[in-house]
Amino acid sequence: MAIILPKRSLSFSSAPLSPRGLLSTTRSFFQRYVLQKSQQFINWYEEIFEKKFPSAFKLYKSFSTGVRGIVADSRRYFRISNEIRSKRKLSVTLLTPQELLTYYEVPRDLVQVFPVLVTSLVPLGGYAVLPFVYFFPKQCLSRQFWNEEQTARFRHQDHHRRMRSFPPVLRDMHLYGKTVRPLEDQDNLISVLRGVHTGTSPTTRKLLQLRHVFGSGHLQLAHLKHKPARHLSAAIGVKSLSPLSSKRTALIHYGKWLRALDLALYRHDHQSLSDSELQRIAYFHCFDSTHLDREVTWKQLENFIAISIDIDEGCLSLLLHSLILLNFNFVTNRKLIAPLGRA
């Protein structure tokens, strides 16, 4: 006997698409298809480009990576600036070490690379800047565009140039130190300078005894004469973004930022810093740590942190001059100082 099954009505879990929904789905599919094919074409073109013109391709990849890097850093910088302006972070003293590096470096990176980026946007401008980018990467590009070897080489060159101003800074301190009163403070300063001259780095305790010397008189940042300010700016590598800003003003701004960086290092675990970040921080403290162990680098940084903790903004001159006093005989600086002559 045949079994007759009851008829079942077919049902769909979803309603048919409306014309607008169908159009949206089709557009989305078409966009994905175009993007996929475009990416395949770019990959294919890059492979051909790399095989036919390896040197030009290497320059192209470096430039592309640099552009992405500086765009990402710029976004972080503007986010930090907006947070400070909107009072979500009351001042730079509440930023992390990484944020402070971004806050200080990115505006200078943008100024450095701005002419190249603007020229490359002009039709055929990219071809015009390529020779300059290739032969003068240090002058035309910023750190985001450099490889590790270039970064280390350029940093060493800058540090070597800065150290040419170390002896003049010591001479300025010795000259104006003769006017320091009381005589006990003068003797303490002369004793520190004599020790540096004979190859001995002062302790942070001795330097902190000189608060009054650098917090008032001719060695205070606000009262520095043009020549000592010029020597100190060159030794530290301070350059103002504004041509109208004086050397003293630039030094004061740098001192505030450097003290905020030291305090941030004191608040945060230095193990969270990458090797690159630690090397950049050491560079801003006037010593090259490219070939140093992390612990050696951190031990030297702790000296500056100890000074920053114990001073206020009225004694920033002590912090900046300690960059020279503590680093003059530092292990990586001795062989660079020797050919320059001592103070």
Salt bridges, closest charged atoms under 4 A:
ASP73 OD1 - ARG76 NH2 2.12
ASP73 OD2 - ARG143 NH2 3.65
GLU83 OE2 - ARG79 NH1 3.32
GLU83 OE1 - LYS89 NZ 3.76
GLU99 OE2 - ARG79 NH1 3.94
GLU99 OE2 - LYS89 NZ 2.97
GLU105 OE1 - ARG143 NH2 3.67
GLU105 OE1 - ARG280 NH2 2.56
ASP109 OD2 - ARG143 NE 2.93
GLU149 OE2 - ARG153 NE 2.87
ASP158 OD1 - LYS138 NZ 2.89
ASP158 OD1 - ARG161 NH1 3.05
ASP172 OD2 - HIS231 ND1 2.74
ASP262 OD1 - HIS285 NE2 2.67
ASP275 OD1 - ARG294 NH1 2.71
ASP288 OD2 - HIS156 ND1 3.60
ASP310 OD2 - ARG211 NH2 3.86
